[in-house]
Amino acid sequence: MQERFEAYLLNHAHGLFSSLGRLSRAPFTSSMTVLVLAIAISLAACFYIVVANIQQLTGNLQSSNQMSLFLKDHVTDAAGQKLAEQLRQNASVEAIKFITKAQAMAEFKANSGFGDALNALDSNPLPSVIQVLPKNTLENNDEIDKLMAEFKQLPQVDFVQVDMQWVERVQTIMLIASRGVMLVGLLLGFAVTFITGNTIRLELQNRQDEVFISKLVGATHSFIQRPFLYTGFWLGFIGGFLAWLIVTIVLLLLENPVEKLSTLYNGSFELLFLSFSEFIMLLMISSSLAVLGSWAVLHYQLRQLKPQ
C-alpha cells in the first residue's frame, strides 16, 4: 500500500516538473501566453486594490458624517457636559465632543468675519452642541436612523442634524465600485480560463500522436490529462505571480505622488498594497482558473480524439 502511494506521488511529481520543463523548451510561446494571462489578472487585481484604497479613504472621512445635537437654550454647560458623558456610554457611539455656547460663539466669530457685529449682541444666541460620531457610520442607514430617533427623544435636545444624503452617496458609490470590481474580475477570470484552454488545446494537437499511442496501450483519460493539467497550473501560477509583480510596481510608482497629495490636503493617507494573504489568494485563483480551463478543453477534446 505504501509503495503504491509513493509511486502515485512520484508520478504526480514527474508530471508537475516535466510540464514545467516542456514550457521552458518553448520560451517564446510560453512567455507570450504567461504575459497575456498576467496582464488580464493584474487588471482585475488593480481594480480590486483601487476599491480597497477608496474604502480606506471613506473610512478616514467618517468624521464628516457626525451627528450634531443642538441643545435647548435653557440647558446649562454643566447639564450639557453631563449629557455628553451619558452619551459616551452608548454602545453605538464612537466619539463625543461637547461644544459650549461660549466656544460656539468664539468659533463663529473666528470663521464668520462678523466679530465686531457679534460683540454688539446683548446675549449669546448660539446653543450648546454635542457632536456625535456613530460607529460604522458608512455601513447601515437603519442604525443611523434609529440612533437619530433615540437622540431626538432626549428632553435636553432641540433637534438633531446629520448629513444622511452624504452617507447614502458614499454607500452607493462604494456599492457600484464593489460590483464593478466583481463584474470586471468575472470577465477577466473567463478570459484567463479561455486563454489557458486554448493554449492547452494547441498543445494537445501538437502531441496528438503521443495521445493516440497512450490510448492504444490502455491509458485512461485521467492519466493522459495529468501533464496537460499541470501545464495549465504552471501557466496560471506564473501568470498570477507576474500579475502581483505588475500591481506592486504600479503601486510603488504611485505611492510617493499619492502621499504627497495627501500631505497637501493635511491628510495622512497611505496607499494599501496587496497583503500576503491576498497574494496567496491571487495565486490560488489564477492557478485554479487555468486548471479549470485546461480540464474543460481536455474533457471535450480527448473524447473526440480516437486512434485510427
Secondary structure, 3 states (H helix, E strand, C coil): CHHHHHHHHHHHHHHHHHHHHHHHCCHHHHHHHHHHHHHHHHHHHHHHHHHHHHHHHHHHCHHHHCEEEEECCCCCHHHHHHHHHHHHCCCCEEEEEEECHHHHHHHHHHHHCCHHHHHCCCCCCCCCEEEEEECCCCCCHHHHHHHHHHHHCCCCEEEEECCHHHHHHHHHHHHHHHHHHHHHHHHHHHHHHHHHHHHHHHHHHHCHHHHHHHHHCCCCHHHHHHHHHHHHHHHHHHHHHHHHHHHHHHHHHHHHHHHHHHHHCCCCCCCCCCCHHHHHHHHHHHHHHHHHHHHHHHHHHHHHCCCC
